[in-house]
Amino acid sequence: MCKKQEFYRFIENTSKRAIENESLKSALQIVCNSIVDYYPGTQISFAENIGKRISYILGAGKELFKPSEIIRINERYVLVMQNFNNVSDYEKNAIGALFKNIASMEKENEEIKR
C-alpha cells in the first residue's frame, strides 16, 4: 500500500472513531491521540485563539520546546503542531481539514472548553 493510501485510511478511520463519540471534546482528543501515534515524536494541541493569546484546550504528545506551526481551524480555534517539519503540506492540510470538520459540529450548548 502506498503512503498516500495508508494516510487516507488513517484519516478515514480516525474520522469515524471521532464522529462516533457523543462528546465533541472526546472526539477532538481521539484525533489528537491518533495523530501523535501516527507521527511519533510530535505534539499537537487544539487551542482557542483569544486576541493575541492562544489558550490550550486539549492535546497529545510531549512538549518538545521546538518551534510550533499554527493552523487556523476557524475564527476561534487553532491547532498548534510541534515537530511536523517532515510531514508534507498535503498531510498537514488534511489534518487541519479533519479538525475543521469536527470543530464545525460544535453545538450551541457544547462549547469546546478545558
N, C-alpha and C positions, 0 to 999 in steps of 0.2 A: 504494500500500500504506500503510495507516495505521501510525502509530508503534508501536502495541501489537503488530501483526502482525510488523513489522520486528524488534522486540525479541524476540518469541517465536522467530523464525527464528534470530536471533543466539544466543540461549541454546541452542536445539536443535543448531545447527551446532558451537558451542563444546563442548557436552557430548559430541557424537560424536567430535570430534577428540581431546578429552582422554581419553575412555574407551579409545580405540584404542591408547593408549600403554601399554607394559608397566611403566614406572616411574611410581609414584604421584607422585613429586616432579616429573617431567616433565609429567605431566597437570596438576598444580596450576600449574606455570609457564605452560603453554599458556593456561589460564584467565586468569591474571593479565595476560599479554600481550594477550590478546583484549579484555579489559575496558578496558585503557588505550588500545587502538586505537579501540574503540567510543566511549569517552568521553575525547577528547583533553584534556590539561591536568589529568589526575587521576593519583593514585598509589595503589597498593593493595599491601598486604603480607599474607602469610599468616604467622602467628606462633604460638608456643607460649606459653600463659599459665602461668607458674610462680609461684604465690603472687600477689604484687603486681607481679611483674616480667613484662614481655612480651618474649620473645626472638624476634627476626626469624629466619625460616627462608628465605623467598624472596619475591619481589615484582616489580613492574614500575612504570615511571613514575619521574619525577624527584622527589626530595624537595622538597616545597613549603613546608615550615615554616609550615603552616597548622594550625588545629585539626583533630584527627582524630576520625572516628567509628569506634567499635569495634562489630563484630558478632560475637557469640559463636557459634562453629561447634558446639562441644561442650564438655564439661568441661575439655578440654585445649587446644583451638585457638581462635584468634580471627582475624578479618580487621581490618586497620587501613586505613581508607579516608580519603584526603585529597581535598578539593575536589569532593565529591559532593553539595554543598548544592543543586544544581539538578537532581538526579536524584530521581525520585519514590520514595516509600516502597515502592510496588509493585515497582519495578525493583531497589531495594536488597534487598528481601526475596527476590526471585528469585535475585539474585547470591549471597546468603547460602545459599539452598537448594542452589544448584549446588555451592558449596564443601562443604556438609554431605554431599551425595551422594558426592562424590569422596573426601572425608576418611573416610567410612564404609567405604571399600574398603581402608583401611589393614590390612595383614596383620600378624600377629604377628612375622614375620621382616623386615618392611619398615617400620620407624618413619620418620616424616617428620622428618628432621633436616637441618641445614645442609649 
